[in-house]
Amino acid sequence: MPELAPPTQLRLLLKHLLHRFFNNEMLSVDGEILPLILTAAGVFAVPTLIVAVFLFPSYHAFPPRPPVPSFWTQVCEHYFYIVYSMVGMGLITVFEADLLFPAQLDVLILSPLPIAARRLVLARVLATLLFLVLFLLGINSLGLFAYPPITELHVRRLFLANITSVLVAGAFSCASFVALQGLLICTLRDRSYRRASAWLQCVAVTLLLVFFLSLPKTFPILSAASAHLSLARWIPPLWFLGLYECILAGPARLPQFAPLAHLACLATAAAVVLAIAFYPFAYRRRTRQAIEGPGPESPNRITWNPFHWALHALIFRTAHQRAVYHFLNQSLRMPTLRIYLAMYAGAGIALVAISSIQFRPTSTGIRLGLETHALHTVLPATAFLAVIGLSCAFASSSDPRSGWIFRIAGGEPVPAQLNSVRSWVAILSTLLVTGAATALAVTARSGAEDLRQLIVSWVVATGLCWILSDLVLFRLTDIPFVQPRITHNTDVAWIVGRALVLLPVTLSLAQLYGRLIGEHAVRQAVGISLMIAVHLTLRHFAANSTHTSVAETIASTDILTGLGLEL
């Protein structure tokens, strides 16, 4: 048998860089590269096939056969595939954003090797393009080939419209974020870029999930939204819906779709051009930053902070507690943790926003309004998602740099240090709840009665922050980020699934408790006292969990182990 030719240097580099997308500080998955990419993309593509299967009876039902779906019903089907492509590619690009450009580990290892700079750049560009193109084709493959034959309505034109608009929409979503990341890298310093990138990721995840989660509310108003060009030009999925309908209907298209299709082509071309233009400069700057390292901290930084001083005086009174508090604050600056928190925050904001906002079509456009239950559920939902998100961040894979000080200086953590972790989660969640309450009070423009209901909901949500932090972290045995922790990939889906199951239960109990305490001052005082008593009781049992059988009984209950978020 003839001997196989040895792999070239470019091929080895390409394989290594593709391997980095699935084996890095944020994610660790073993296996072959290309089959793994296609398998992951296929998982994302399954919902498109499921939707196509569920649409089959609409076009091929048994006698008496129903009429063919109306025009706007078919438009809603087209809109779903466009939004799914944009959201899928956007989330993948957001999650892998730091690996689309040179990473510090790759630069420090590959630069000293005898590899030509042009070859290294070429391998990076090819790996990035191959990864994104495979995902773009993978997540849309099942829907592209399953939906047109199911309808049996102008299959050729429908296939052409489907594959063109869906793939262009996904390419626009991906190129837009790459261009924004490149712009931030070229214009900001390393530390400022890390902060701005985290905010950009949070906003991007929020917008993408808002587009996807709002589909049931968008379908009834799709005709009104597309008819108002001044509104539609701010909604990117509608641009590609116009492209879809123009290709499908040709000259018989509705007049409002032509300008939207033109806008889709211009926006996609601009995004791709900007991504290509910024990438070389961002590549060079990231390479230089990886070699030089982050700059020193500013010497003019204010060391005295009134907020920290108040927490030191009221909650974190001892040196052990203050050390844990500041250690967790410093740990939030880890790039890996920032990405997780940005995605958690974006998902939580999108979920809360869509569940509390309703769309009302008017003669001049679409008017946004609050749902009737928004004042009662938004703040408890924010509290629940904040505590769960921070607890999930504790279970994320991490690379501690200064956690050794706790193991050497103090040995096993004392109950006061573990309580500081729970208090840190509760305080941060309370701040988020307060910010959500302020935003809700400003945007709702409610009367005095609604304002009183909002205050009651804030009181219940604040108490929920402290009680949930005690419950979720009841079995906490170590300070987070002190030792390396790599969770199994199956744990994430299991944690999220159980959190989604417990969310409606928590909201129902919080809403019922808010109605019980009402707006009467005496009932509110009793309700606040009861929440404080529950919080102190949980803290007492948690501190003595190794000495009392009662704590073991509480720790083994379904409500605690069912959360599955304790360390």
Secondary structure, DSSP 8 states (H G I E B T S, - for coil): --------HHHHHHHHHHHHTTBSSS-B--S-HHHHHHHHHHHHHHHHHHHHHHHHHHHS--SS------HHHHHHHHHHHHHHHHHHHHHHHHHTGGGSS--HHHHHHHTTSS--HHHHHHHHHHHHHHHHHHHHHHHHHHHHHHHHHHH-SSHHHHHHHHHHHHHHHHHHHHHHHHHHHHHHHHHS-HHHHHHHHHHHHHHHHHHHHHHHHTHHHHGGGHHHHHH-HHHHTT-HHHHHHHHHHHHHHGGGS-TTHHHHHHHHHHHHHHHHHHHHHHHHHHHHHHHHHHHH------TT-----HHHHHHHHHT--SHHHHHHHHHHHHHTT-HHHHHHHHHHHHHHHHHHHHHHEEEEEETTEEEEEE-TTHHHHHHHHHHHHHHHHHHHHHTS----SSTHHHHHHTSS--HHHHHHHHHHHHHHHHHHHHHHHHHHHHHH---HHHHHHHHHHHHHHHHHHHHHHHHHTTT--S-TTSS-----HHHHHHHHHHHHHHHHHHHHHHHHHHHHHTT-HHHHHHHHHHHHHHHHHHHHHHHTTTT-HHHHHHHTSHHHHTT----
